């Protein structure tokens, strides 16, 4: 019995038998990868984050702009460089 399984395993590796590949199998594999391993976990994680209130930034920050402080600092640096070069 053990010898039979070893012979079958060896037959698979020496190329005498092979796995058949067809378009339906490829499509089902792609569907599993996209939906089961990608879309569903992403949706579940998004729902959990939304439930915790972590999915979006606060409304005040959205209205003010995410990079307001960075832009103001950059304007001050720009003015300093411009006044130094004149």
C-alpha positions as CSV (number, residue, x, y, z in Angstrom):
1,X,0.0,0.0,0.0
2,X,2.8,2.5,0.9
3,X,4.7,1.4,-2.2
4,X,1.7,2.1,-4.3
5,X,1.4,5.7,-3.1
6,X,5.1,6.3,-3.6
7,X,4.9,5.0,-7.1
8,X,1.9,7.3,-7.8
9,X,3.8,10.3,-6.4
10,X,6.9,9.4,-8.5
11,X,4.7,9.1,-11.6
12,X,3.4,12.6,-11.1
13,X,7.0,14.0,-10.9
14,X,8.4,12.3,-13.9
15,X,5.9,13.8,-16.3
16,X,3.9,10.7,-17.2
17,X,0.8,12.2,-15.7
18,X,-0.2,15.9,-15.5
19,X,-2.9,18.1,-14.2
20,X,-5.3,19.1,-16.9
21,X,-5.9,22.8,-17.3
22,X,-9.0,24.2,-18.9
23,X,-10.6,27.7,-19.2
24,X,-13.3,26.9,-16.7
25,X,-10.8,25.9,-14.0
26,X,-8.8,29.1,-14.7
27,X,-12.0,31.2,-14.4
28,X,-13.1,29.6,-11.2
29,X,-9.6,30.1,-9.8
30,X,-9.6,33.7,-10.8
31,X,-13.1,34.2,-9.3
32,X,-12.0,32.6,-6.0
33,X,-8.9,34.8,-5.8
34,X,-10.8,38.0,-6.6
35,X,-14.0,37.5,-4.7
36,X,-13.2,35.1,-1.8
37,X,-9.7,36.3,-1.1
38,X,-10.0,40.0,-2.1
39,X,-13.4,41.5,-2.2
40,X,-15.1,39.8,0.8
41,X,-12.2,40.5,3.3
42,X,-11.9,44.1,2.0
43,X,-15.6,44.6,2.5
44,X,-15.6,43.1,6.0
45,X,-12.5,45.2,7.0
46,X,-14.2,48.4,5.6
47,X,-17.4,47.6,7.6
48,X,-15.4,47.1,10.8
49,X,-13.5,50.3,10.3
50,X,-16.6,52.2,9.5
51,X,-18.3,50.8,12.6
52,X,-15.3,52.0,14.7
53,X,-15.5,55.5,13.1
54,X,-11.9,55.1,11.7
55,X,-12.7,54.9,8.0
56,X,-12.9,58.6,7.2
57,X,-11.1,61.7,8.5
58,X,-13.1,64.1,10.7
59,X,-15.3,66.5,8.8
60,X,-13.5,69.6,10.2
61,X,-10.2,68.3,8.8
62,X,-11.7,67.5,5.5
63,X,-13.1,71.0,5.1
64,X,-9.9,72.7,6.3
65,X,-7.8,70.6,4.0
66,X,-5.4,67.8,5.1
67,X,-2.2,69.7,4.2
68,X,-3.1,73.2,5.5
69,X,-0.3,73.3,8.1
70,X,2.2,71.9,5.6
71,X,1.2,74.5,3.0
72,X,1.5,77.4,5.4
73,X,5.0,76.2,6.5
74,X,6.0,76.0,2.9
75,X,4.7,79.5,2.2
76,X,6.8,80.9,5.1
77,X,9.9,79.0,3.8
78,X,9.2,80.3,0.3
79,X,9.1,83.9,1.6
80,X,12.3,83.4,3.5
81,X,14.1,82.1,0.4
82,X,12.7,84.8,-1.8
83,X,13.8,87.6,0.6
84,X,17.2,86.1,1.0
85,X,17.9,86.0,-2.8
86,X,17.0,89.6,-3.4
